[in-house]
């Protein structure tokens, strides 16, 4: 019971001190207040001492104990107490000591030091009255220093210049849209959809980790250097006075707002997981790109600078500087991590893979920085969250890649491409894997856990003497992916009723695959043997095309079926042979001028192959039997073309523009 009463008395006395401090009365008013308070309760019997000490009264005239050091310090502190109260009430006109008079600020700090020295003096500590006066003076001083600290920290914050920082970065841009018109559609399904013309949308990928490649000497001041010493002097006094909590709260509050503003400047918005996942792809892609660009700036410039500032201001206490830094930085870090987590658990689609890998790589790159910045116990949660989000991004990348593999394998569009051209699926896949090679290191690590060296596909391909690099997890998956693409193209070629066009389609698409391999890092990965093998496939398709397309025409130029020697050959049979050849050639010309072989070299090689097969046979047949018809009537109906005519017409094949022989040269009799 006695303890409870004593505790209540302490509360009453504490309240009395607060009242006395806020009144700041004259001596006459003080006497009146003594009478009023004394009449309430004998527990306030020493109120006269409190009031006298608060008003700077001393000298021992009223029997109040004093100390010259305390008297002098109180005068300095109380001189600024009124303006300090106005500042605390949010009065913008309130005078700020360090701004109004730096010299007075130094005197003020000396006064605080004197009071602190007094409270730490063992000979003074037993004197309760002096210690109470000193505590009240310190409370007033700490209120003033808290306001001054906030004001100096806010006023001297250096504006964040993102453009200047980005100007120091090395930018590398890789695009899905290349010079030969390759595109990656925004949505894998739309590439193979019915309305190809409207669904193909260009997509440009900017390699994220290269974009945020900061030089080692990038450094920014967060607060004007001249103000750092002022802030440190104030922080030292507040910590020494055991007001470190208030000091940390002010520091963290001001600096959190600054960092939030920096994030906004960098384009990183504060969004919930639901808001991120509801974003349209174009919007989300832009946010992911900005996130990738911002992470290294935030970690290696802003937070590293923040850590350095904390170490300067609170160098006397490792615990305080760690607490201040964590409280300041964790909100910003969690905002970045929450966005990455939302992406990681969001809906998977092929176009997201590159951005996810960019996010994975940049977060992995700064993870050691997180561990250095948040290495103490108070920062363990931040490091743990960062590692968890990194793992989630890795799982999302692998899952997206696997889904892409399955989509390529199972894509079953039956609509043929016009003229046997390169299929959108081929363009999509090869541009996709070409860019994926830039992420080989990360994908090897991510895919490695599920990689089995006894895989049948790996064993089969090693039998074809593929380079050693192809035994890496990523290389094997790429080989499997390209094989699935080739198998799919074989199926799509069967959509064409004309067997010759099937081979043209295969030549176009396989050549495109080979060119993409040779023109990128895929060439080093798959090796020359792989390229030679596929070049052979193109030659086989060319031979098959000649046989399927020209066998019937060439059969008209054979001697079989023409009775007797060339001198007495049947005129009727010859007329039929020339007539049939003309019909075959004109049909081929009509159809195959509409076919498209985009690659100029392949187009020329095909024409040469045709010429080497057709022209010698025609020239020989015409030389042996042409004179039997030229002497007769209407010879031009049957011998329509010279070998030179045919050679000229063959140059029109595979241009993608249907042609008709309207002006065929007819030979007169």
matplotlib code that plots the C-alpha trace (Angstrom):
import matplotlib.pyplot as plt

x = [0.0, 2.9, 4.5, 1.4, 1.1, 4.7, 4.2, 1.2, 3.2, 5.9, 3.3, 1.9, 5.4, 6.2, 3.0, 3.8, 7.2, 5.6, 3.2, 5.9, 8.0, 5.2, 4.2, 7.6, 6.2, 7.5, 8.5, 5.2, 3.3, 5.5, 4.6, 0.9, 1.3, 3.2, 0.2, -2.3, -0.3, 0.6, -3.1, -3.9, -1.8, 1.1, 2.8, 3.5, 5.4, 8.6, 6.8, 8.4, 11.8, 10.7, 9.2, 12.1, 14.6, 12.6, 12.5, 16.3, 15.8, 18.8, 21.3, 19.9, 17.7, 14.7, 16.6, 16.7, 19.9, 21.8, 25.1, 26.8, 27.3, 23.7, 22.6, 24.7, 23.6, 19.9, 20.1, 21.4, 18.8, 15.8, 16.7, 15.8, 13.0, 10.2, 11.0, 11.6, 8.1, 6.8, 8.7, 7.3, 3.8, 4.6, 5.1, 7.1, 8.3, 9.9, 13.6, 16.0, 19.2, 21.7, 20.1, 19.8, 23.1, 25.7, 27.8, 24.9, 24.5, 28.0, 27.2, 24.0, 25.9, 28.4, 25.5, 24.1, 27.5, 27.8, 24.5, 25.4, 28.8, 26.8, 24.5, 27.4, 29.3, 29.2, 29.4, 26.2, 24.1, 22.9, 21.5, 18.0, 16.9, 19.8, 19.4, 15.7, 16.6, 19.2, 16.7, 14.1, 16.7, 17.8, 14.2, 13.9, 17.2, 16.4, 13.1, 15.0, 17.8, 15.2, 13.6, 17.0, 18.1, 15.0, 15.3, 19.0, 18.6, 15.6, 17.1, 20.4, 19.1, 20.7, 18.1, 18.4, 19.5, 18.6, 19.5, 23.0, 23.4, 21.9, 24.3, 27.2, 25.7, 26.6, 23.6, 23.3, 20.1, 19.1, 16.0, 13.7, 13.1, 16.1, 17.1, 15.5, 12.1, 12.1, 9.6, 8.5, 4.8, 3.6, 1.8, 2.9, -0.6, -1.2, 1.9, 0.3, -3.3, -5.6, -5.1, -1.4, -1.3, -2.9, -1.4, 2.3, 3.5, 7.1, 8.7, 12.1, 14.1, 16.7, 19.2, 18.7, 21.9, 24.0, 21.7, 22.4, 26.1, 27.4, 31.0, 32.8, 33.4, 29.7, 29.2, 26.7, 26.3, 22.9, 23.3, 25.5, 28.9, 29.0, 25.8, 27.0, 29.2, 26.3, 24.0, 26.7, 27.2, 23.4, 23.2, 26.1, 24.3, 21.0, 22.5, 24.5, 21.3, 19.7, 17.4, 18.7, 15.2, 13.9, 17.0, 16.6, 12.9, 13.6, 16.4, 14.5, 11.3, 13.1, 15.3, 12.5, 10.6, 13.6, 14.2, 10.6, 10.8, 14.0, 12.1, 9.4, 11.9, 13.4, 9.9, 9.3, 5.7, 4.3, 1.8, 0.2, 0.7, -2.8, -2.2, 1.0, -0.7, -3.6, -1.3, -1.5, 1.7, 2.9, 2.5, 4.1, 7.0, 7.8, 7.6, 9.9, 12.4, 12.4, 12.7, 15.8, 17.4, 16.6, 17.8, 21.5, 21.0, 19.0, 21.4, 24.8, 24.2, 21.3, 21.4, 25.2, 25.3, 22.6, 24.8, 27.8, 25.7, 24.5, 28.1, 29.2, 26.3, 26.2, 29.8, 29.8, 27.3, 27.2, 23.8, 22.2, 23.6, 22.5, 19.0, 18.7, 19.9, 17.5, 14.5, 15.3, 16.0, 13.8, 10.6, 12.3, 13.8, 10.6, 8.8, 11.3, 11.1, 7.3, 7.1, 9.6, 7.6, 4.4, 6.1, 7.5, 4.1, 2.2, 0.8, 3.6, 4.0, 7.0, 7.5, 8.0, 11.0, 13.7, 12.5, 12.3, 15.8, 16.9, 15.3, 16.8, 20.3, 20.3, 18.9, 21.5, 24.2, 23.2, 22.5, 26.1, 25.5, 22.4, 24.4, 27.0, 24.4, 22.1, 24.7, 23.7, 20.8, 18.4, 18.8, 18.5, 14.9, 15.7, 18.4, 16.1, 13.4, 15.8, 17.0, 13.4, 12.4, 15.5, 14.6, 11.0, 12.3, 14.5, 11.6, 9.4, 12.2, 12.5, 8.8, 8.3, 11.1, 9.6, 6.1, 7.7, 9.3, 5.9, 4.2, 6.7, 6.3, 2.5, 1.8, -0.4, -1.5, -2.5, -2.8, 0.0, 2.2, 1.8, 4.2, 6.0, 7.7, 9.3, 6.7, 6.1, 6.8, 10.3, 11.0, 9.6, 11.5, 14.9, 14.9, 13.8, 16.6, 19.1, 18.5, 18.3, 22.0, 22.9, 21.5, 23.3, 25.1, 21.9, 19.9, 22.6, 22.5, 18.7, 18.2, 21.0, 19.0, 16.7, 19.4, 20.1, 23.3, 21.8, 19.1, 18.3, 18.4, 21.9, 23.2, 21.7, 23.2, 26.6, 26.6, 26.6, 29.9, 28.4, 30.8, 31.4, 29.5, 26.4, 26.4, 25.5, 21.9, 20.9, 22.5, 20.7, 17.4, 18.1, 18.9, 15.8, 13.8, 15.2, 14.6, 11.0, 10.7, 12.1, 9.7, 6.8, 7.9, 7.9, 4.3, 3.4, 5.0, 2.5, -0.3, 0.8, -0.8, 2.0, 4.9, 7.4, 6.2, 6.7, 10.4, 10.6, 8.9, 11.4, 14.4, 13.2, 12.7, 15.7, 18.0, 16.5, 17.3, 20.9, 21.4, 20.3, 22.6, 25.6, 24.9, 24.9, 26.5, 24.4, 27.0, 29.6, 27.2, 26.0, 29.2, 30.2, 29.0, 25.5, 25.6, 27.0, 24.3, 21.5, 23.2, 23.0, 19.3, 18.7, 20.6, 18.4, 15.3, 16.6, 17.1, 13.7, 12.2, 13.8, 12.5, 9.0, 8.6, 10.5, 10.4, 7.3, 8.6, 11.9, 10.2, 8.8, 12.4, 13.4, 13.7, 11.6, 8.3, 9.5, 9.7, 12.8, 15.9, 15.9, 15.7, 12.4, 10.9, 7.2, 6.0, 2.9, 4.8, 7.2, 4.3, 2.8, 6.2, 6.8, 3.2, 3.3, 6.7, 5.3, 2.2, 4.4, 6.7, 4.0, 2.2, 5.4, 6.0, 2.5, 2.6, 6.2, 6.6, 4.2, 6.3, 8.7, 12.3, 13.4, 17.1, 18.8, 21.6, 19.2, 16.9, 19.9, 21.1, 17.7, 17.5, 21.0, 20.0, 16.9, 18.8, 21.4, 18.7, 16.3, 18.3, 20.8, 17.9, 15.8, 18.7, 19.6, 16.1, 15.5, 18.7, 17.8, 14.2, 13.4, 14.1, 11.4, 8.8, 10.3, 9.8, 6.2, 3.1, 2.4, 5.7, 5.4, 2.5, 4.9, 8.4, 7.4, 10.7, 14.4, 16.7, 17.5, 13.8, 13.6, 16.7, 15.2, 11.8, 13.5, 14.8, 11.2, 10.7, 10.5, 9.9, 6.5, 4.8, 2.5, 3.4, 1.8, 3.5, 1.2, 3.7, 5.3, 7.5, 6.0, 8.2, 6.9, 7.1]
y = [0.0, 2.3, 1.6, 2.5, 5.8, 6.6, 5.9, 8.2, 10.9, 10.5, 11.0, 14.1, 15.6, 14.9, 16.6, 19.5, 19.9, 19.9, 22.6, 24.7, 24.4, 25.5, 28.5, 30.4, 32.9, 36.2, 36.3, 37.8, 35.2, 32.6, 33.5, 33.3, 29.9, 28.6, 29.4, 27.8, 24.6, 24.3, 24.5, 21.4, 18.8, 18.5, 16.3, 19.5, 21.1, 21.4, 23.2, 26.4, 24.9, 23.7, 27.1, 29.1, 26.9, 27.1, 30.9, 31.1, 32.2, 31.4, 33.2, 31.5, 34.5, 32.3, 29.4, 27.5, 25.5, 26.5, 26.0, 28.7, 26.4, 25.6, 29.2, 30.3, 27.4, 27.9, 31.6, 30.6, 27.8, 29.8, 32.7, 30.5, 28.6, 30.8, 30.6, 26.9, 26.5, 28.4, 26.1, 23.0, 24.4, 24.6, 28.4, 28.9, 32.3, 30.7, 31.5, 28.6, 29.0, 27.6, 29.6, 32.9, 32.9, 30.2, 31.8, 31.6, 28.0, 27.2, 29.0, 27.0, 23.7, 24.8, 25.4, 21.9, 20.5, 22.3, 20.9, 17.4, 17.7, 18.8, 15.8, 13.5, 15.0, 12.5, 15.4, 17.0, 13.9, 13.5, 17.0, 16.3, 19.9, 20.8, 17.6, 18.4, 21.8, 20.4, 17.8, 20.5, 22.6, 19.5, 18.8, 22.3, 22.1, 18.7, 20.0, 22.9, 20.6, 18.2, 21.0, 22.3, 18.8, 18.4, 21.8, 21.5, 18.0, 19.1, 22.4, 20.8, 17.8, 17.8, 17.3, 13.9, 14.2, 10.9, 12.0, 12.8, 9.3, 7.6, 9.6, 7.7, 4.3, 2.2, 1.5, -1.6, -2.1, -5.5, -5.5, -8.2, -6.0, -6.5, -5.2, -8.2, -7.4, -10.0, -9.4, -10.9, -10.6, -9.3, -12.5, -16.0, -17.1, -14.1, -15.0, -18.1, -16.8, -16.4, -12.7, -12.6, -9.1, -7.4, -9.5, -9.0, -6.2, -5.2, -5.7, -4.1, -5.6, -3.4, -5.6, -4.6, -5.5, -3.7, -0.7, -0.3, -0.9, 1.7, 2.7, 2.0, 5.7, 6.9, 8.9, 11.5, 13.7, 13.3, 16.3, 19.3, 18.5, 21.8, 20.8, 17.3, 18.6, 20.7, 17.7, 15.5, 18.0, 18.1, 14.3, 13.8, 16.0, 14.3, 10.8, 11.9, 13.2, 9.8, 11.3, 9.0, 7.6, 11.1, 11.8, 8.6, 9.2, 12.7, 11.4, 8.4, 10.4, 13.1, 10.7, 8.2, 11.0, 11.9, 8.4, 7.9, 11.0, 9.6, 6.3, 8.4, 10.2, 6.9, 5.8, 3.2, 3.5, 2.3, -0.5, -3.4, -6.9, -6.9, -3.6, -4.9, -8.2, -6.3, -4.1, -4.4, -5.9, -2.6, -0.8, -3.6, -3.9, -0.3, -0.6, -3.7, -1.8, 1.2, -1.2, -2.8, 0.5, 1.8, -1.1, -0.5, 3.2, 2.8, 0.2, 1.4, 5.1, 6.1, 3.4, 3.3, 7.1, 6.8, 4.3, 6.6, 9.5, 7.5, 6.5, 10.2, 11.5, 8.7, 7.5, 7.3, 4.5, 1.5, 0.4, 3.9, 4.2, 0.7, 1.3, 4.7, 3.2, 0.2, 2.4, 4.8, 2.2, -0.8, 0.9, 1.7, -1.8, -3.5, -1.4, -2.7, -6.3, -6.2, -5.3, -8.1, -10.6, -9.5, -10.1, -13.5, -14.9, -13.3, -14.9, -16.4, -15.5, -15.7, -12.0, -11.6, -13.9, -11.4, -8.8, -11.4, -12.5, -8.9, -8.5, -11.7, -10.8, -7.3, -8.4, -11.2, -8.7, -6.4, -9.1, -8.9, -5.2, -5.9, -8.2, -5.4, -2.7, -4.8, -7.1, -6.7, -8.4, -5.6, -6.0, -9.8, -9.6, -7.4, -9.8, -12.7, -11.1, -10.2, -13.8, -15.1, -12.7, -13.7, -17.3, -16.5, -14.7, -17.6, -20.1, -17.7, -17.6, -21.4, -21.9, -19.4, -21.0, -24.5, -23.2, -21.6, -24.9, -26.7, -24.0, -24.4, -28.1, -28.1, -25.1, -26.5, -23.7, -25.1, -21.9, -22.0, -19.0, -17.3, -18.3, -20.8, -18.0, -18.1, -19.0, -16.5, -19.3, -19.7, -16.0, -15.9, -18.8, -18.0, -14.4, -15.5, -18.1, -15.7, -13.2, -16.0, -16.8, -13.5, -15.0, -18.4, -18.1, -17.4, -20.0, -22.7, -22.1, -22.0, -25.0, -27.0, -28.4, -30.2, -31.3, -35.0, -35.9, -39.2, -37.4, -39.4, -36.2, -35.3, -38.8, -38.7, -35.3, -36.2, -39.0, -36.3, -34.8, -31.6, -29.4, -29.9, -26.7, -28.4, -30.5, -27.5, -27.5, -24.4, -25.7, -29.0, -27.3, -25.0, -27.9, -29.7, -26.5, -26.0, -29.7, -29.3, -26.3, -28.3, -31.1, -28.6, -27.1, -30.5, -30.9, -27.4, -28.2, -30.9, -28.3, -27.5, -29.7, -29.1, -31.2, -28.9, -26.1, -28.2, -28.3, -24.6, -23.9, -26.1, -24.6, -21.1, -21.9, -24.1, -21.6, -18.9, -21.1, -21.6, -17.9, -17.0, -19.6, -18.4, -14.7, -15.0, -16.6, -19.7, -20.5, -21.0, -22.9, -25.4, -25.6, -25.9, -29.6, -28.6, -25.9, -28.3, -30.8, -28.3, -27.0, -30.6, -30.6, -27.6, -29.2, -32.3, -30.2, -28.5, -31.8, -33.0, -29.7, -30.2, -33.8, -32.9, -29.7, -30.4, -34.2, -34.1, -31.3, -33.1, -36.3, -34.5, -34.0, -37.7, -39.8, -42.7, -43.0, -41.2, -43.9, -44.3, -42.1, -38.4, -38.2, -40.1, -39.2, -39.1, -35.5, -36.2, -37.4, -34.5, -32.0, -33.6, -33.5, -29.8, -29.0, -30.9, -29.3, -25.8, -26.5, -27.8, -24.8, -22.3, -23.8, -23.9, -20.3, -19.2, -20.9, -20.5, -16.8, -16.4, -18.4, -16.4, -17.2, -14.2, -15.0, -13.8, -16.4, -19.3, -17.9, -17.6, -21.1, -22.6, -20.8, -22.1, -25.6, -25.4, -24.0, -26.7, -29.4, -27.9, -25.8, -28.5, -31.0, -28.6, -27.4, -31.0, -32.1, -29.0, -29.5, -33.1, -32.8, -29.1, -29.2, -31.8, -29.2, -26.0, -26.9, -27.5, -25.2, -23.6, -24.6, -21.6, -23.4, -26.1, -24.6, -21.4, -20.8, -20.7, -21.8, -18.1, -17.4, -20.1, -18.8, -15.3, -16.6, -18.6, -15.3, -14.5, -17.5, -17.1, -13.4, -13.5, -11.9, -14.1, -14.0, -15.0, -15.5, -13.2, -12.2, -15.5, -15.4, -17.5, -18.7, -18.3, -21.0]
z = [0.0, 0.9, -2.4, -4.3, -2.4, -3.1, -6.8, -6.9, -5.3, -7.9, -10.6, -8.9, -8.6, -12.2, -13.3, -11.2, -12.8, -16.3, -15.2, -13.6, -16.7, -19.1, -16.9, -17.1, -14.5, -13.1, -9.4, -8.2, -10.1, -8.6, -5.0, -5.9, -7.4, -4.4, -2.2, -4.7, -5.1, -1.4, -0.4, -2.5, -0.9, 1.4, -1.3, -3.1, -0.2, -2.2, -5.1, -4.1, -4.8, -8.3, -9.3, -7.9, -9.8, -13.0, -13.0, -12.5, -9.0, -6.9, -4.9, -1.8, -0.9, -0.4, 1.1, -2.2, -2.8, -5.9, -7.9, -9.9, -12.8, -12.9, -12.5, -15.5, -17.7, -16.9, -18.0, -21.5, -21.9, -20.6, -22.9, -25.9, -24.1, -25.2, -29.0, -28.5, -27.2, -30.3, -32.5, -30.8, -31.4, -35.1, -35.4, -38.6, -37.3, -34.3, -34.2, -34.8, -32.8, -35.3, -38.1, -36.2, -34.4, -34.8, -32.1, -29.6, -30.6, -29.4, -26.1, -25.9, -26.3, -23.6, -21.3, -21.9, -21.3, -18.0, -16.8, -18.0, -16.1, -13.0, -13.2, -13.6, -10.7, -7.7, -5.2, -6.6, -7.2, -3.6, -3.7, -4.9, -5.4, -7.7, -9.6, -10.1, -11.4, -13.7, -15.0, -15.8, -17.6, -19.6, -20.6, -21.9, -23.7, -25.3, -26.6, -28.2, -29.6, -31.0, -33.0, -34.1, -35.2, -37.3, -38.8, -39.7, -41.1, -43.3, -44.4, -45.4, -47.3, -50.8, -53.6, -55.4, -59.0, -60.7, -64.2, -63.1, -61.6, -64.6, -66.8, -65.1, -66.0, -69.0, -71.1, -73.3, -75.3, -76.8, -78.9, -80.1, -83.1, -85.4, -88.8, -90.7, -89.2, -86.5, -83.8, -80.6, -80.0, -76.7, -76.0, -77.1, -77.9, -80.2, -82.3, -83.4, -83.5, -86.4, -86.9, -87.3, -88.8, -85.9, -83.1, -83.8, -81.6, -81.3, -78.0, -77.0, -74.2, -72.4, -70.6, -67.0, -65.3, -67.8, -67.6, -63.9, -64.1, -61.7, -61.6, -58.3, -57.5, -57.7, -54.5, -53.4, -50.3, -48.8, -46.4, -46.9, -45.3, -43.4, -41.5, -40.6, -37.8, -36.4, -36.4, -34.8, -31.9, -31.2, -31.4, -29.0, -26.4, -26.8, -26.5, -23.5, -21.9, -22.6, -25.3, -27.9, -28.6, -29.5, -31.6, -33.5, -34.1, -35.5, -37.7, -39.0, -39.7, -41.7, -43.7, -44.4, -46.1, -48.2, -49.3, -50.2, -52.4, -54.0, -54.8, -56.4, -58.5, -59.6, -60.7, -58.0, -56.8, -53.6, -54.6, -53.0, -54.3, -55.7, -57.6, -59.1, -60.3, -61.8, -64.0, -67.7, -69.2, -70.9, -67.6, -65.5, -68.0, -67.5, -63.7, -63.7, -65.9, -63.5, -60.5, -62.0, -62.7, -59.2, -57.1, -57.4, -57.1, -53.9, -52.3, -53.5, -53.5, -51.2, -48.5, -48.5, -48.2, -45.4, -43.6, -43.8, -42.6, -39.6, -38.8, -38.9, -36.7, -34.2, -34.1, -30.4, -30.2, -32.6, -31.3, -32.0, -35.5, -36.4, -35.0, -36.8, -40.1, -40.0, -39.0, -41.8, -44.5, -43.9, -45.3, -48.6, -48.8, -48.0, -50.7, -53.3, -52.0, -52.0, -55.6, -56.6, -54.5, -56.3, -59.7, -58.5, -57.5, -60.4, -63.5, -65.7, -69.4, -71.8, -72.2, -68.4, -68.3, -69.3, -66.8, -64.1, -64.8, -64.8, -61.4, -60.2, -61.3, -59.9, -56.6, -56.4, -57.2, -54.3, -51.8, -50.4, -50.0, -48.0, -45.7, -45.2, -44.6, -42.4, -40.8, -37.2, -35.4, -36.0, -39.8, -40.0, -41.0, -44.0, -45.2, -44.7, -46.7, -49.5, -49.8, -49.8, -52.6, -54.5, -54.2, -55.4, -58.4, -59.3, -59.0, -61.2, -63.8, -64.0, -64.0, -66.8, -68.9, -68.4, -69.4, -72.5, -73.4, -73.2, -75.2, -78.0, -77.9, -77.9, -80.2, -82.9, -85.2, -88.5, -90.5, -93.1, -93.7, -97.0, -99.7, -97.3, -95.4, -92.0, -89.4, -86.6, -84.1, -85.5, -85.3, -81.7, -80.4, -82.0, -80.9, -77.5, -77.1, -78.6, -75.8, -73.2, -73.8, -72.1, -68.9, -69.3, -65.9, -63.9, -65.8, -65.4, -61.6, -61.5, -63.8, -62.2, -59.3, -61.7, -64.2, -64.7, -66.5, -67.5, -69.5, -72.7, -74.8, -73.5, -74.3, -77.7, -78.6, -77.2, -79.6, -82.3, -81.0, -79.6, -77.7, -74.1, -73.2, -74.3, -71.2, -69.0, -67.8, -69.8, -73.0, -72.8, -72.3, -75.2, -77.5, -76.4, -77.1, -80.6, -81.3, -80.2, -82.6, -85.5, -84.8, -84.7, -88.0, -89.6, -88.5, -89.8, -93.2, -93.8, -93.8, -97.4, -100.0, -102.5, -101.4, -103.1, -100.9, -97.8, -98.6, -99.3, -96.0, -94.2, -96.0, -95.0, -91.4, -90.8, -92.5, -90.2, -87.1, -88.4, -89.1, -85.6, -84.1, -86.1, -85.5, -81.7, -78.7, -79.5, -82.2, -79.5, -77.4, -80.1, -82.1, -85.7, -85.9, -85.1, -87.8, -90.4, -89.6, -90.2, -93.3, -94.5, -93.7, -95.9, -98.8, -98.4, -98.5, -101.6, -103.4, -102.3, -103.6, -107.1, -107.3, -106.1, -108.2, -111.5, -112.0, -114.1, -116.3, -116.8, -117.7, -120.7, -122.0, -122.0, -125.1, -123.8, -125.7, -128.9, -131.6, -133.8, -133.9, -133.7, -137.5, -137.7, -134.3, -134.2, -134.7, -132.8, -129.8, -129.9, -130.1, -127.0, -125.1, -125.8, -125.0, -121.7, -120.8, -121.5, -119.4, -116.5, -116.6, -116.8, -113.9, -111.8, -112.8, -111.9, -108.5, -107.4, -108.2, -105.4, -103.0, -100.9, -100.0, -97.9, -97.8, -101.0, -101.0, -100.6, -103.3, -105.7, -104.8, -105.5, -108.9, -109.8, -108.8, -111.0, -113.9, -113.7, -113.8, -116.3, -118.8, -120.0, -120.4, -122.3, -124.5, -125.3, -126.1, -128.2, -130.0, -130.9, -131.8, -132.3, -136.1, -136.6, -135.5, -136.7, -140.3, -139.8, -139.4, -136.0, -134.6, -132.1, -130.4, -129.2, -129.0, -127.1, -125.3, -126.0, -123.2, -122.7, -122.1, -119.5, -117.7, -117.6, -116.3, -113.5, -112.0, -111.1, -108.8, -105.0, -105.0, -103.3, -106.2, -108.4, -112.1, -115.4, -118.7, -120.6, -123.2, -124.1, -127.2, -129.9, -132.7, -136.1, -138.7]

ax = plt.figure().add_subplot(projection="3d")
ax.plot(x, y, z, "-o")
ax.set_aspect("equal")
plt.show()
